[in-house]
Amino acid sequence: MSTYLEAGTRWGVWELEAALLPAGYPRLVQRAGGLAAMLPPDAPEYAAAAVARLDGLVIAGGPDVDPARYGAERDPRTGPPAPARDAWELALLDAALAAELPVLGICRGMQLLNVALGGTLVQHLSGHAEALGVFGGHPVKPVPGTRYAGIVPEEAAVPTYHHQAVDRLGEALIPSAYAADGTVEAIELPPERGWALGVQWHPEMAEDLRLMRALIASAATASGERR
């Protein structure tokens, strides 16, 4: 799973740049029966080598994707760019999709999956974050017949914290869940294109393990086939 660099991180007597990931992400993998491997940001040319050592890939939540990545003018409400992270995670996605490695994108990770496949984003959306630094929640409804609906067939309440969303879908992606206001809350590739799913919410902040268990099961199958 992807991590990010944070300057001025302090622990003990040290204040140094650190490669970070909220603990909820690896704990979600562990609780679902997987082994979590955390990938610090690196040069994009090393992404294929990193992906070759993995059974599955999780792209975590985080800052807004640079609008230049999808050919848009920057909205004043879009956060500051993270060019190194965008480049690394897009390279990881490209390598994983080319290798048909199972992929789960979470929040920013879903948006980046859409951008990686040529899609665009809504740069500002109201009502999907409780307050600054506070997770909200709302129900999402699965689209019948999709992979997501096969994993979570019922309408379910999810923890949410985002102000951007999918606009035009990327190549071959289909919507697989919606919020009540029509916001696309999950996207996926059709089965013939591999196992790739993005969710706009934060499963690492919830107790439901079904999504991560589905990723791990697919990763185990894909790993066995490669061997």
N, C-alpha and C positions, 0 to 999 in steps of 0.2 A: 504494500500500500504506500501511496505517495506521502511524503512529508514536505515541510517547507522550512525555510531559513528565517529566523527571527533575531534581529539585532538587540543587544542590550538585555539579554535574558540573565536573570540573577538567581543564583543558588549558592548557599554558604557564603564564602568570601569572594566568589567569582561573579563577574558580569561579562559575558562573552556571547558571541553569536552562536546560536544553537539550531540544530535540525529538530523540529518539533512536530508532534501530532497529538491532539487531545487523546487521553487514555481510553476514552469510550470506543474509539475505532479498533485498536488491537483487542480490547476486552470483548467487543462484539464477535470478532473472529474466534477468539478462544472459547467463548461461551457456546458458540455454534459448532465447536469441535474441530476448528482449524488451527494451523500454526501461523502466527502473524509475522511477516517479514516487513520491516519498515525501510523504504527506499529514500535516502537523502537526495536532494536535488543534485543533478550532475549534468554534464554536457549532453545535448540531445543525441550525439552520435553514439553514445553508449547505451541508449535505450533498448535497442534490439538485444544486446548481450545481457542486460538485466532481465528482460522479459523471458529470455530463453531459460532462465533459472527458476522461473515461477510456474505455479500451477494455475494461478488466477491473479487478477489485478483489481485492486480497489483504488479509485481516484477519489480522494477525500474532499470535503467542503473547504471553503476558504474565500479569498477575495474575488472581486468581480473579474471576469475575463476581459482583457483589453478589447474594446470595440473594433480596433484596427484588425483584429484577427478575423472578423466577419464583415469587414468592409463598411463599418458604420461610423458616423460622427459621434464623438463622445458626448453623452448627456451630462449636464452639470452634476447630476445626482449619482453618477457612476463613480465608484471608488477609485483610488489611485492604482495604476497598473502594476502588475507583478510579472515583468517580461521573462525573467529567468524561470519562474515557476510555470508560466504558460508554455514556454518552449519545451521544458522537460516533460511536462505531463502530456502535451500534445504528441511528443515523440513516443512516449510510453503507449499512448492509445493507438497511434499508427502502427507500432510494432505488434501490439497485442491483437489488434483486429486483423493484421496481415497473417499472423500465426494462428488465428482462430482460438486465441486464449480467452477463457471466460472473463468477462469484465463487468464490474458493478461500479457505476458512477453515483456519488452521493452529493446532492445539492450542487455546488460548483462542478463536481465531477459529472453530473448529468448534463449541465450546460456545456461543459467542455466536450463531452461526447458528441453533442449536437453540432458544435462548431467544427470539430474534427471531421465531420461528415458533410460539411458545407452549409450547415444551418445558421440561423441568426437568433438573436436574443432580444426580448423586451428589456430595456435598460432600467426601467423603474416600474414597480408594481406595489400598490398599497394593500395592507390587510393581511400580509403573510408573515409578519413578525410582531410579537407582542409589544416589545419595547427594546431599546438599545441593550443588547447583551442578555435578552430574556427570550427563551423559546416559547412560542405560542403553540397552538394546536388546532387542527380542523380535520374533518373527514375527507377521505379521497375515495372515489368510486372506480373500481376496475372496469376495463373494457372487456366484455365477454369474448372468449376465444383467444386472448393474448397469453403470453407466457406469464406476465404478472398476475393475471386473473387465475391462472392455474396454481400459483403459489399462494395468493391471498384472494380467495374468491368473493369475499364479502366486503362491503363498504367498511373502512376502518379509520379510526382517528389516529393521526400521526403527529409527531412533534415537528414544528416547522420554524425556520428562521431564514428568510430570504427576501430580497426586494427586486430580484430579476427572475426571468423565466424564459422558457423556450418560445420563440416566435415562429419563424419558418423552420419546418423540420428538415434535418439533414437527409442525405441520400439514403433511401431504403428504410429509414426509421419510421416507426409507427407509434402513435400515442397509445398507452396502455392503462392510464388512469387520469382522472380529472378531479379538480376541486369543484365545489358548488358554483364558483364564479366563472367556471370554464377554463381556468388555468390548467395547462398540461402538467400533470404531476408525476408521470412516469413515461418513459420512452423505451423502445427496444428494437432490436433487429429481428427480422423473421428468422425462423430456425435454420433455413438454408444458408444464412450468412453468419452462423455461429451464435454463441451465447453472449449477448451484450444487453445490459439493462441499466437504465438510469432512473433514479428516483429523486424528486425535488426536496424531499424531507430528510430527516436525520434519524435513521434507524438505530444509530449508536446511542441515542438518547431515550430509547424505548426498551421494552422487555420482549417484544416480538422478535424471534430469531428466524422466522421462516425465510426471509430474503437471503440472509447470510448462509443459512443451511442449504438453500438452493444453489447458491454460488459455489459453495464447498463441494456439494455433490457433483456439480457439473465439472469442477476443476479436477476432482478425483477421476471421473470418467475420462476426461481429456488427457490427463496425465498417463493413465493406463494405456490409452490408445497410442500415445507418442512412444511409449516404451515397447 
